[in-house]
Amino acid sequence: MKKKIIALSMIALLFVSVGCGCGKKEKTTEKPKVKANTSEDIVKNQVVDDMNISNVMMLIENGQTTFTCEVENKTQKDLTAKYIVVHVNDEKGNEIVVLPHGIEGVKAGEVKSVSISTDADLSAAKAVTYEFTNELK
């Protein structure tokens, strides 16, 4: 009987020390790298057609870019434009990409958030300009 208890104790001790093959496996998934394009002429506040454009961010993750900003109408007149178009330029002023986004107007005193995603890597972008329009070209 003593031998059985010792044998069972040894087996139990062996399972505990080895972990019985059910130990946690290390995950090798790599977190995606996110970087922000903080070029001065991208993140600066701008006024276009009396609309304040601020809180600009351009985040690049896995070769894709998300551009966000806020459009504030500080006037007493509603903006009736249907689209905001963001023109993204390189360091030489050449246009890299055009990012249109439906805005459907901005009422007097209103702030609208804009978020545009593209599969273009815009980490080399150096400046952005904006236009408001009713038709896309």
C-alpha positions in Angstrom: 0.0 0.0 0.0 2.8 2.4 0.9 4.4 1.7 -2.5 1.2 2.6 -4.3 0.9 5.9 -2.4 4.5 6.8 -3.1 4.1 5.8 -6.8 0.9 8.0 -7.1 2.6 10.8 -5.3 5.6 10.6 -7.7 3.3 10.6 -10.7 1.3 13.6 -9.3 4.6 15.4 -8.6 5.8 14.7 -12.1 2.5 16.1 -13.7 2.7 19.2 -11.6 6.4 19.9 -12.3 6.1 19.2 -16.1 2.7 20.9 -16.3 1.1 17.9 -17.9 1.7 19.4 -21.4 -1.1 22.0 -21.0 1.1 25.0 -20.2 0.3 28.4 -21.7 1.9 28.9 -25.1 3.5 32.2 -25.9 1.8 34.2 -28.5 4.0 35.4 -31.3 1.5 37.9 -32.7 3.2 41.2 -33.4 1.3 44.4 -32.6 0.9 46.6 -35.7 3.0 49.7 -35.7 1.1 53.0 -35.7 2.8 56.2 -36.6 1.5 59.7 -36.8 2.5 62.2 -39.6 3.1 65.3 -37.6 4.4 67.6 -40.4 3.7 71.2 -39.4 1.7 71.9 -42.6 -0.5 68.9 -42.0 -1.5 69.4 -38.4 -1.8 73.2 -38.4 -5.3 74.8 -38.0 -6.6 76.3 -41.2 -9.5 78.5 -42.2 -11.2 77.7 -45.5 -14.5 79.4 -46.7 -14.9 80.8 -43.1 -14.7 77.2 -41.7 -12.2 76.5 -39.0 -10.4 73.2 -39.6 -8.6 71.9 -36.5 -7.6 68.9 -34.4 -6.0 67.4 -37.5 -4.4 63.9 -37.2 -2.9 61.6 -39.8 -2.3 58.1 -38.5 -0.5 55.5 -40.6 -0.9 51.8 -39.7 0.2 48.8 -41.8 0.5 51.1 -44.9 -3.0 52.5 -44.5 -3.8 56.0 -43.4 -6.6 57.5 -41.4 -7.0 61.3 -41.6 -9.2 63.0 -39.1 -10.1 66.6 -38.4 -12.9 68.9 -37.0 -14.7 71.4 -39.1 -16.3 74.3 -37.2 -18.6 76.9 -38.5 -18.1 80.0 -36.4 -20.2 82.1 -38.7 -23.9 82.9 -38.6 -24.4 81.4 -42.0 -24.8 77.6 -42.8 -22.3 76.0 -45.1 -24.2 74.1 -47.8 -21.3 72.2 -49.4 -21.9 68.5 -49.7 -18.2 67.5 -49.6 -14.9 68.4 -48.0 -12.0 67.5 -50.3 -8.6 67.1 -48.7 -5.6 67.5 -51.1 -2.5 65.8 -49.7 0.9 67.0 -51.1 4.5 65.9 -50.9 7.5 68.1 -50.0 7.7 69.5 -53.5 4.0 70.5 -53.5 3.0 67.6 -55.8 -0.4 66.2 -55.1 -0.1 62.6 -53.7 -3.8 61.9 -53.2 -7.2 63.5 -53.1 -9.5 62.5 -50.2 -13.1 63.4 -50.7 -15.6 63.0 -47.8 -19.3 63.7 -47.6 -20.1 66.5 -45.1 -23.6 67.5 -46.1 -23.2 71.0 -44.9 -22.2 72.5 -41.6 -24.8 74.6 -39.8 -23.9 77.9 -38.1 -22.1 77.3 -34.8 -21.9 73.5 -35.5 -18.7 71.3 -35.3 -18.4 68.2 -37.5 -15.9 65.5 -37.2 -14.4 64.1 -40.4 -12.6 60.8 -40.7 -11.3 59.5 -44.0 -9.4 56.2 -44.5 -7.3 55.3 -47.5 -5.1 52.4 -48.4 -2.3 54.9 -49.3 0.7 55.2 -47.0 0.8 59.0 -46.5 3.8 59.0 -44.1 5.7 61.1 -46.8 3.0 63.7 -47.0 4.1 67.2 -46.0 1.0 69.4 -46.4 -2.7 69.4 -46.9 -5.2 71.9 -48.4 -9.0 71.8 -48.2 -11.9 72.7 -50.4 -15.6 72.6 -49.9 -17.7 71.7 -52.9 -21.1 70.4 -54.0 -19.7 68.2 -56.8 -16.8 65.9 -57.0 -14.4 66.3 -59.9 
